[in-house]
Amino acid sequence: MRRVIPLLVTLMTSMASAQDDTEGAIPDGYSDEDYEREAAKRLEGTSRVSIIGGWRYAPNFTFYDNYYFKRDNRALERSRGAIGGPLLTGTFAYSVTELIEVGIDLFTTYERMELTNKPGLNAVTFGALVGLRFQKRLELGNRVVIPSVGALFGPIVAASYFDGGQSVERGQQALGFTGGATLKLSKQWGLCFELRYLFASGDVKDVGPFNAGGTWLGVGMTYSFPWQNENTRIHGKI
């Protein structure tokens, strides 16, 4: 996590200074409307903040089998399987080019599981993932959609505890893949959808490992900070 914090600070600094980026300057002959149209169409130099809520699901068949196949548990009635749990993700990202975006995803998930003859089992996962996404701005009629695909990597902590018991925690480097899209509602606001799969695991005391990653499906809102260059600031636009 200590390595991620300086990267997050650097990313936020880049987002704050995106408006000072003078690369790809527009000729002085452009009108105010030209500047607005250029800024509205550009992804390079823009940044965004996204808040996404949703559901995480991992079947954990092996985890349940390991428990009920133990000699002392073979006669037990099997409890219901995993049903997943809620997740919350905050993404801070910057578009390095028209096609490439880098960012950091801060997240947490929770799941409640049941094992026969055991107290309720709670599983919590949280961490920070560095994301590299490939994106494309598409105009579909009078709507703008920005689909993206990419990979995620970074430190996470998977913790589990039975009701009234002590927590068992496992820190690790996780790998994931993501795909999604943002439907622009205005210049700044957008409705975002994301599907991701994360490879991660945790431990349960006296039981064994469980899948702390799995499939994530989320919906949320995105606020974008538009590209600006020195010319647009002089004109006082955007």
C-alpha positions as CSV (number, residue, x, y, z in Angstrom):
1,M,0.0,0.0,0.0
2,R,2.9,2.3,0.7
3,R,3.9,2.1,-3.0
4,V,0.4,3.0,-4.1
5,I,0.0,6.1,-2.1
6,P,2.8,8.1,-3.9
7,L,1.3,6.9,-7.2
8,L,-2.2,8.1,-6.2
9,V,-0.7,11.5,-5.2
10,T,1.0,11.7,-8.6
11,L,-2.2,10.8,-10.4
12,M,-4.2,13.4,-8.5
13,T,-1.5,16.0,-9.3
14,S,-1.8,15.1,-13.0
15,M,-5.6,15.5,-12.8
16,A,-5.3,18.9,-11.2
17,S,-2.7,20.0,-13.8
18,A,-4.5,18.6,-16.8
19,Q,-6.0,22.0,-17.5
20,D,-2.6,23.4,-17.9
21,D,-1.6,21.0,-20.6
22,T,-0.5,22.8,-23.7
23,E,0.2,19.8,-25.9
24,G,-1.8,19.6,-29.1
25,A,-2.5,23.4,-29.0
26,I,-5.2,24.7,-31.3
27,P,-4.3,27.4,-33.8
28,D,-5.0,31.0,-32.7
29,G,-7.5,31.4,-35.6
30,Y,-10.0,29.1,-33.9
31,S,-13.2,30.7,-32.6
32,D,-14.6,30.2,-29.1
33,E,-17.1,27.6,-30.4
34,D,-14.2,25.8,-32.1
35,Y,-12.4,25.5,-28.7
36,E,-15.6,24.2,-27.1
37,R,-16.1,21.5,-29.8
38,E,-12.4,20.5,-29.6
39,A,-12.5,20.1,-25.9
40,A,-15.8,18.2,-26.0
41,K,-14.4,15.6,-28.4
42,R,-11.0,15.1,-26.8
43,L,-10.1,12.3,-24.4
44,E,-6.4,13.0,-24.2
45,G,-5.6,15.3,-21.3
46,T,-9.0,14.7,-19.6
47,S,-9.4,13.1,-16.2
48,R,-12.3,11.6,-14.3
49,V,-13.6,10.5,-10.9
50,S,-16.1,7.5,-10.9
51,I,-18.1,6.1,-8.0
52,I,-19.5,2.6,-8.6
53,G,-21.6,0.4,-6.5
54,G,-22.7,-3.2,-7.4
55,W,-22.5,-6.8,-6.6
56,R,-19.5,-9.3,-6.4
57,Y,-20.0,-13.0,-6.8
58,A,-17.6,-16.0,-6.5
59,P,-19.2,-19.5,-6.3
60,N,-16.5,-20.8,-3.9
61,F,-17.4,-24.5,-4.7
62,T,-13.9,-25.7,-3.6
63,F,-14.2,-23.8,-0.3
64,Y,-17.5,-25.4,0.6
65,D,-16.4,-28.9,-0.6
66,N,-13.2,-28.7,1.6
67,Y,-15.4,-28.1,4.6
68,Y,-18.1,-30.7,4.0
69,F,-15.7,-33.4,2.8
70,K,-13.8,-33.3,6.1
71,R,-14.3,-36.6,8.1
72,D,-16.2,-34.9,10.9
73,N,-18.5,-32.9,8.6
74,R,-19.5,-35.5,6.0
75,A,-22.8,-36.2,7.9
76,L,-23.8,-32.5,8.1
77,E,-26.5,-31.0,6.0
78,R,-24.9,-28.8,3.5
79,S,-25.7,-25.1,3.8
80,R,-26.7,-22.8,0.9
81,G,-23.8,-21.8,-1.3
82,A,-22.3,-18.4,-1.9
83,I,-24.6,-15.6,-3.0
84,G,-22.1,-12.8,-3.2
85,G,-22.2,-9.4,-1.6
86,P,-22.1,-5.6,-2.2
87,L,-19.1,-3.7,-3.5
88,L,-18.0,-0.1,-3.7
89,T,-15.3,1.3,-6.0
90,G,-13.8,4.8,-6.4
91,T,-11.8,5.4,-9.6
92,F,-9.4,8.3,-10.2
93,A,-8.1,8.2,-13.8
94,Y,-6.3,10.3,-16.4
95,S,-6.3,9.9,-20.2
96,V,-2.7,9.9,-21.3
97,T,-3.7,9.6,-25.0
98,E,-7.0,9.4,-26.9
99,L,-6.8,5.6,-26.5
100,I,-5.0,5.0,-23.2
101,E,-6.2,5.8,-19.7
102,V,-4.3,5.1,-16.4
103,G,-5.9,5.2,-13.0
104,I,-6.2,3.9,-9.5
105,D,-9.2,2.0,-8.2
106,L,-9.9,2.1,-4.4
107,F,-12.4,-0.6,-3.4
108,T,-14.1,-2.6,-0.7
109,T,-16.4,-5.7,-0.8
110,Y,-18.3,-7.7,1.7
111,E,-19.9,-11.1,1.7
112,R,-21.8,-13.2,4.3
113,M,-21.4,-16.9,4.1
114,E,-22.8,-19.8,6.1
115,L,-21.3,-23.1,7.2
116,T,-23.2,-25.8,9.1
117,N,-22.3,-25.9,12.8
118,K,-20.3,-22.7,12.5
119,P,-21.2,-19.1,13.4
120,G,-21.9,-16.7,10.6
121,L,-18.8,-16.1,8.4
122,N,-17.9,-12.6,7.2
123,A,-15.5,-11.9,4.3
124,V,-14.2,-8.4,3.6
125,T,-11.8,-7.4,0.8
126,F,-10.3,-4.0,0.3
127,G,-7.3,-2.5,-1.6
128,A,-6.0,-0.3,-4.4
129,L,-5.6,-1.4,-8.0
130,V,-3.6,0.3,-10.7
131,G,-5.6,0.2,-13.9
132,L,-4.5,0.5,-17.5
133,R,-7.5,0.8,-19.9
134,F,-7.9,1.1,-23.6
135,Q,-10.8,3.4,-24.6
136,K,-12.6,4.8,-27.6
137,R,-15.0,7.7,-27.9
138,L,-18.0,6.7,-30.1
139,E,-20.9,8.9,-31.3
140,L,-24.1,6.9,-31.5
141,G,-26.7,9.2,-32.9
142,N,-26.9,12.1,-30.5
143,R,-25.3,10.1,-27.7
144,V,-21.6,9.7,-26.8
145,V,-20.4,6.4,-25.4
146,I,-16.9,5.6,-24.2
147,P,-16.3,1.8,-24.0
148,S,-13.1,0.5,-22.4
149,V,-11.2,-2.7,-21.6
150,G,-8.1,-3.1,-19.5
151,A,-6.1,-4.8,-16.8
152,L,-5.9,-4.1,-13.0
153,F,-3.0,-4.9,-10.6
154,G,-2.2,-4.0,-7.1
155,P,-2.1,-4.8,-3.4
156,I,-5.3,-6.0,-1.6
157,V,-6.2,-7.4,1.8
158,A,-8.7,-10.3,2.1
159,A,-10.0,-10.7,5.7
160,S,-12.5,-13.2,7.2
161,Y,-13.9,-13.7,10.6
162,F,-16.7,-15.8,12.3
163,D,-19.2,-13.8,14.4
164,G,-17.5,-13.1,17.7
165,G,-14.2,-14.4,16.4
166,Q,-10.8,-13.0,15.4
167,S,-10.0,-11.9,11.9
168,V,-7.7,-13.8,9.6
169,E,-6.1,-11.5,7.0
170,R,-4.1,-12.2,3.9
171,G,-2.2,-9.5,2.0
172,Q,-1.4,-10.1,-1.6
173,Q,-0.9,-8.7,-5.1
174,A,-4.1,-9.2,-7.1
175,L,-4.6,-9.3,-10.9
176,G,-7.8,-8.5,-12.7
177,F,-9.4,-7.6,-16.0
178,T,-12.1,-5.1,-16.6
179,G,-14.5,-4.0,-19.3
180,G,-17.1,-1.3,-19.3
181,A,-18.6,1.8,-20.8
182,T,-19.6,5.4,-19.9
183,L,-22.7,7.0,-21.4
184,K,-22.3,10.7,-21.4
185,L,-25.2,12.7,-19.9
186,S,-23.5,16.1,-20.2
187,K,-20.0,17.5,-20.7
188,Q,-19.1,16.5,-17.2
189,W,-21.5,13.8,-16.0
190,G,-21.8,10.3,-17.3
191,L,-23.5,7.0,-16.4
192,C,-20.9,4.2,-16.1
193,F,-21.2,0.4,-16.2
194,E,-18.4,-2.0,-15.4
195,L,-17.8,-5.8,-15.4
196,R,-14.5,-7.1,-14.0
197,Y,-13.0,-10.3,-12.8
198,L,-10.4,-10.4,-10.0
199,F,-8.0,-13.2,-9.0
200,A,-7.5,-13.1,-5.2
201,S,-7.9,-15.4,-2.3
202,G,-8.3,-15.3,1.5
203,D,-8.1,-17.7,4.4
204,V,-10.8,-18.9,6.9
205,K,-9.6,-20.1,10.3
206,D,-9.8,-23.9,10.6
207,V,-11.5,-24.2,7.2
208,G,-9.1,-23.1,4.4
209,P,-8.8,-20.7,1.5
210,F,-11.7,-19.0,-0.3
211,N,-12.0,-17.0,-3.5
212,A,-11.9,-13.3,-2.5
213,G,-12.1,-12.1,-6.1
214,G,-14.6,-13.4,-8.6
215,T,-17.0,-11.5,-10.9
216,W,-17.9,-7.9,-10.2
217,L,-20.8,-6.0,-11.8
218,G,-21.3,-2.4,-11.0
219,V,-23.1,0.8,-12.0
220,G,-22.3,4.3,-11.0
221,M,-21.6,7.9,-12.0
222,T,-18.6,9.6,-13.5
223,Y,-17.6,13.2,-13.3
224,S,-15.1,14.3,-16.0
225,F,-12.6,17.2,-15.9
226,P,-12.4,18.4,-19.6
227,W,-9.2,19.1,-21.5
228,Q,-7.9,22.6,-21.6
229,N,-4.9,24.3,-23.1
230,E,-3.4,27.8,-22.7
231,N,-5.6,29.2,-25.5
232,T,-8.9,28.1,-24.0
233,R,-7.9,29.8,-20.7
234,I,-7.1,33.0,-22.4
235,H,-10.5,33.0,-24.1
236,G,-12.1,32.2,-20.8
237,K,-14.0,29.2,-22.1
238,I,-14.8,25.8,-20.8
